[in-house]
């Protein structure tokens, strides 16, 4: 019983330790993107790194992908595979297609090309 309580307490501690930065980045990142759009060029590297980290985290947590792969790369692998796709794949493909044609297929990352879905 004590061992389970210790494990639960440690799990809660990790949840708080990693949950707070993610929550803060979800609040602060839109403000920094807006600041970048208004001309604050010096924050571009931070916005890129935090954005990519959230993208990779979303891929792992929400879509069951590899933690080092982005959501669009994972969607691109589904598109190229020709198999029945989950509903989120066409949504991601459409949303990214607004900014770049065939973004998902172009974004497939080298180490994940032949990984089984």
Secondary structure as GFF3:
##gff-version 3
##sequence-region A 1 117
A	DSSP	alpha_helix	2	37	.	.	.	ID=ss1
A	DSSP	three_ten_helix	41	43	.	.	.	ID=ss2
A	DSSP	alpha_helix	44	63	.	.	.	ID=ss3
A	DSSP	alpha_helix	71	81	.	.	.	ID=ss4
A	DSSP	alpha_helix	87	97	.	.	.	ID=ss5
A	DSSP	alpha_helix	103	106	.	.	.	ID=ss6
A	DSSP	three_ten_helix	110	112	.	.	.	ID=ss7
###
